[in-house]
């Protein structure tokens, strides 16, 4: 059956899970009932065994996709010789307890001109394609049953079963429509029909929900459409029951076709989520920041010190800490890019930078949203005291290398941020703190970075102490206010990065041949670094260069304005899709570039 490119997909969701809808009308990624649950449709990872929900014209057609304006309702249009039709895909956002357990996915087909024959085939493959299931008709509902999960498919056209699947063929004339609804069933949630009127009501309420949410945005700048699409995407990556924010809604989409850099991103990275809080606060979405702070209070305890310190680098969306990594050998991977992994062994790594990311987000929340509580301040103090004791340890670093611990500059930088932001909070609010000790540690880190993070040979700040490798992570130095953006040492570093790691505005993280990371293969440019680069140039006063680089980056988005983690040499999206990190960096770069342009 083949594979669509990663970028040829749109995203829908209900703040609990998401589905990827291809430009051919096929849903080929969907986990139910949550982001990190086993997949029901996963043909993006194995076109034969993964499972899919096909819905398309049965005659030759050109297709185009767009979002219903200011929403996460996705429209896929089919242009044929005899007519034009469209599939409207959405997942209702419902706060009712019983209905929210339905995890409903609605696909409404409408013929807008002429007449078009359509075909659907619903082929779930439970538990990443490893769990057998049965299908039976209960009245006019097709019920798919596996040992752990059951789904009910209702339709306004006749369904029939075919092996383990359900299918339908139908023809629509201008003005006619058909509706398909896929629900999780079992317990209190029973199969029910989805009539056209109900689908219309749920379509309207879903559109109203997203438009009401987006209306809180304070962004009025030049790139409003791209910024708002990024904000809507970040919102889709939030898990409403806990306030968690996932790094991406997919697993094992390759950073290089045929390579082994395939990871599960359906978890809460402290770093990514903290940066998301910054981006959402910038736009005025304080309730999401508050929900994430609640997640931290309930699930992230700084008391229980594990091998990675008082914090893990990532958590499950429900706050769980066991994210054991395993390989699914029965799936071939996207375009043959094995292995497919679930879980993530990086959860056990030591990454000191997360403390700076987290405390910076708490500082911004305290400043822009709501003052933190006395209990939260006690937790901040606990974290800062731990950072003061451990900042000079080698760690795995921001890029989660598997080639051994090093004294990474970025890790030192963010330890400095952790202490510096805590000092600011204590001073601004008169909170109790061991300020003398904190200042001594902050200043010691500063001196260490300036003395041992600077390479006289390269005339640049480098990836780790006692080395000469460049790393795009140092782009955060002026963005965190560690160094003046016009400091001669920083401008020299920016020039060195431009010469070695930048390719037509796209930025590589580092050179894995110069700094082995324990993994085989190459990777593409890292999109968050490309937006960091834009922002660094803005602060350095290179406004024209920054604007050109930003506009070029926008051309690498997919047709809906979505970004994966990386971009290949040929401009293809690579890695997990869409990635929160990239979209939050876009928001930050657009905000700061706007302000500089006036």
Beta strands, then each sheet from edge to edge (+ up, - down):
strand 1: 9-13
strand 2: 18-22
strand 3: 27-31
strand 4: 39-41
strand 5: 52-57
strand 6: 62-67
strand 7: 74-79
strand 8: 83-90
strand 9: 105-123
strand 10: 134-138
strand 11: 141-145
strand 12: 150-155
strand 13: 160-162
strand 14: 165-173
strand 15: 177-185
strand 16: 238-239
strand 17: 244-245
strand 18: 268-269
strand 19: 314-315
strand 20: 326-327
strand 21: 341-342
strand 22: 454-455
strand 23: 460-461
strand 24: 502-503
strand 25: 506-507
strand 26: 525-526
strand 27: 564-567
strand 28: 573-577
sheet 1: 1+ 2- 3+ 4-
sheet 2: 5+ 9- 8+ 7- 6+
sheet 3: 5+ 9- 14+ 13-
sheet 4: 5+ 9- 15+ 12- 11+ 10-
sheet 5: 16+ 17-
sheet 6: 18+ 19-
sheet 7: 20+ 21-
sheet 8: 22+ 23-
sheet 9: 24+ 25-
sheet 10: 26+ 27- 28+
end
